[in-house]
Amino acid sequence: MRGQGPLICRKCGKPIAIITWGIYRKAVVDPEAVWVTADPDGEEYVRIDGSKVTATPAGHTITVGAEPAYRQHRKTCGRKP
């Protein structure tokens, strides 16, 4: 049956997660959340509800205005040759 067990990227073999929003809308992301703060010069992250935010990682210290978001897997996929 589909949807059972952990999801693995076909190209690099790393674990992935899928965020679904709307009708037939999906985003493939890395499974661990990253705390980010909004920044127009940052990279694109996906919130748990499927909306996108341009932000930079907040680091190990959580600052005011930081929120959890997920990095898109296509940015971190280390495709095997």
C-alpha positions in Angstrom: 0.0 0.0 0.0 1.3 3.5 -0.8 2.2 5.9 2.0 3.6 3.2 4.3 7.1 3.6 5.7 9.7 6.4 5.3 10.0 8.3 2.0 13.4 8.1 0.3 14.6 10.3 -2.6 15.1 8.1 -5.8 18.1 10.1 -6.9 20.2 10.6 -3.8 18.8 8.1 -1.3 18.2 10.7 1.5 15.0 10.8 3.5 12.4 13.3 2.3 8.9 14.6 3.3 6.0 15.8 1.2 3.9 18.8 2.2 0.5 18.8 0.5 -1.7 21.9 0.2 -4.6 22.8 -2.0 -5.8 20.4 -4.6 -3.0 18.3 -6.1 -0.3 20.7 -4.8 2.8 19.1 -3.3 6.3 20.2 -2.3 9.2 17.7 -1.7 11.2 19.0 1.3 13.9 17.8 3.7 12.2 16.1 6.8 13.8 18.3 9.5 12.4 21.8 10.1 14.8 24.9 10.2 14.1 28.0 12.2 14.2 30.9 9.8 13.6 34.7 9.8 12.2 36.6 6.9 14.8 38.2 4.6 14.2 39.4 1.1 17.8 38.3 0.1 17.5 34.8 1.5 16.5 31.5 -0.1 13.0 30.0 -0.5 11.6 27.8 2.3 8.2 26.1 2.6 6.0 26.4 5.7 4.0 23.5 7.0 0.8 24.9 5.4 2.5 24.9 2.0 3.0 28.7 1.7 6.5 29.8 0.7 8.7 32.4 2.5 12.0 34.0 1.5 14.2 33.7 4.6 17.6 33.0 6.1 18.3 30.4 8.8 18.2 31.8 12.4 21.0 29.5 13.6 21.1 27.9 17.0 19.6 30.8 18.8 15.9 31.3 18.2 15.2 35.0 17.7 12.0 37.1 17.8 10.1 36.6 14.6 11.7 33.2 13.8 9.4 30.4 12.5 9.9 26.8 11.6 10.1 26.1 7.9 11.3 23.4 5.6 14.1 23.5 3.0 13.1 22.3 -0.5 14.8 19.0 -1.2 15.8 20.0 -4.7 18.3 22.5 -3.2 20.0 19.9 -1.1 19.7 16.8 -3.3 23.2 15.3 -3.8 22.3 13.4 -6.9 24.3 10.3 -7.5 26.1 10.2 -10.9 
